[in-house]
Amino acid sequence: MSNDHAPDLILDHVYQHEAAQPDRIFLTQPVGGGEVVDYTWAQTLDQARRMAAHLQSLGLPPGARIAMLAKNSAHFFMAELAIWMAGGTTVAIFPTETADNVGYVLGHCEASLLFIGKLDTWDLQQGGIPAGLPCIALPLAPAALADRPGCTRWDAITARTPPLPGRPQRAAGDLAMLLYTSGSTGQPKGVMQTFGSITAAARGMVARGVAMNGGVQAPSRVISYLPLAHTFERAWVECTAFITGDTHVFFSDSLATFMADVKRAQPTSFISVPRLWTKFQQAVLAQMPAAQLDAALANPAMAAVVGKKVLAGLGLDQVRNAGSGSAPLPAELLRWYRKLGLELTEGYAMTEDFAYSHTGDAGEQAVGTVGRPFPDVQARLADDGEVLVKSPGQMAGYYKQPELNAECFTDDGFFRTGDLGRYDELGQLVLTGRKKELFKTAKGKYVAPAPIENRLNAHPMVELSMVSGMGQPAAYAVVVLDEHLRPKLADDTVRAQVDTALRQLLAAVNADLASHEHLQMLVVAREPWSMEAGTLTPTMKIKRSRIEASVAAAVDQWYATGAPVVWA
């Protein structure tokens, strides 16, 4: 390790909490059957120190890449701390990745060891793990790991290993983690983040929370359920919790128990992605028709009570700070939550800046914007409208891909995001699309799919959509219908009603678009998109190229029908 250590890096904060509040509950882990185990700061660090001592005993080189394939859990936090204290670099792999991608990441980063935790699809992933790679099974790991050669159990190691003493230091320039992008296009890239960059970003996030709370740092409760392998959750939940020391982190047991897990946590801060914000709304509207809820919320005498009751049903009635990121949030969905009394804000950032770029301010953020740059973030637009960002959370580069590093930074050090946008009169960023997603139809003008998809996704019948049509007479959109609606389509009457509603949606969307952007048709997807099918990323963004490839053979036939709604 280098000797350019600066004080108050993320591990220093952790050691301070261990010393100052050893008995404060830090992590709450469900273990099945409604039971949970609490871990104090002292218990968390005792476990991490024991594992760190074990890792050091293995004689791994400084900065050794140690991978984790695991769903979120208390032991994910402990393992990360152990890796850092032992002098290593963490490489977290999405727990939904295919065996091919698991194998690619392990090989590309040259992993020395792999932690394996709770997983839903272990049988489909284990083939991607090299036979000779040493593994450590976290407490909630698949039972089948007991028979895997070279795999030892976390509990067995920590039971026999004394804790690593003192305050092992890392330098600001040391590599803390490799974050492999979720691969919405092409092969995942390894984003290098240092202890300096993750500390600076996390401290900025904490400062924002303090500012939003009137200058007071109040204890908070959060639930960690978005993949920790993704920057959004890693930065805004794990790393900020390491900084504050007064955040109580809860975890979810399973998809089936998720709502109960949220209600147990009673979070005061809650972040999610658009797909899940939509699913929460759909769950509410499945219980109360939209017209009835709208009428209640329009009544000043009832609005606050009704909104509080709806939010309590979701477990979100204690939330002070609510945020959405990772993908665009439909404007109508944002307004809907604000009518309930949840001041939902939308932010914008990337893996490459450790999720620290732009953020909305509660009560001030205009719908359709992703807020302003953080105070210590510089941002500007290139001549073609590309958003350029220089953030304290900026990556050190792409691992083993120096040619990409040269391409993605301007001469004065701004990161080329690949996103197009403009700033409104209040300095809030409006994103207008991705440079690489722009396509031309036969009309010869560019179409930006994202804004059109946002309009489609705002309709309650639409779960997800994808706009495409390069070289075609006009653009088209494939839509996945709402999961509550799909089972009802066997009824011819329902199907006819849906067909009519989609025709009306097509006309309404086209009425707001320039003529060259008009959609010729809406195509109803035969099957929903999913992570398992490879059509969604782990953060539920669409894999555009994968979906386009899957429908390519049918596109000409769709155009030949001439119908405004095509049932694939």
VENQUIPE-V531020 format. One line per field, one symbol per residue. ss: DSSP state (h for helix, s for strand, l for the rest). burial: # if it has 16 or more other ideal C-beta (glycine too) atoms within 10 Angstrom, else .. A space follows every 50 residues. Layout:
ss: ???
burial: ???
This chain:
ss: lllllllllhhhhhhhhhhhllllssssssssllsssssshhhhhhhhhh hhhhhhhlllllllsssssllllhhhhhhhhhhhhlllssssslllllhh hhhhhhhhhlllsssslllllhhhhhhhllllllssslllllhhhhhlll ssshhhhhhhllllllllllllllsssssslllllllllssssshhhhhh hhhhhhhhhhhhlllllllsssssllllllhhhhhhhhhhhhhhllssss sllllllhhhhhhhhlllssssshhhhhhhhhhhhhhllhhhhhhhhhll llhhhhhhhhhhhhllllllssssslllllhhhhhhhhhhlllssslsll hhhllllssllllllllllllssllllssssllllsssssllllllssll lhhhhhhhslllllssssssssslllllsssssshhhlsslllllsslhh hhhhhhhllllsssssssllllllssssssslhhhhhhhhlhhhhhhhhh hhhhhhhhhhhlllhhhlsssssslllllllllllslllllslhhhhhhh hhhhhhhhhhhlllsssl
burial: ....#...######..##.......#####.....#..############ ######...#...###################################.. ######.##.#########..#..##.##.....########..#..#.. #..#..##..#.##...#################...############# ######.##..#.......##########################.#### ###.......##################.##..##.......#..##... .....##..##.#####.#############.##.############### ##########....#..#######..#.#......##########.###. .......##....####.###.#....##.#.###.#.#.#.....#### ###################..#.#########..##...........##. .#..##..##......#########...#.#...##########.###.# #...#..##....###..
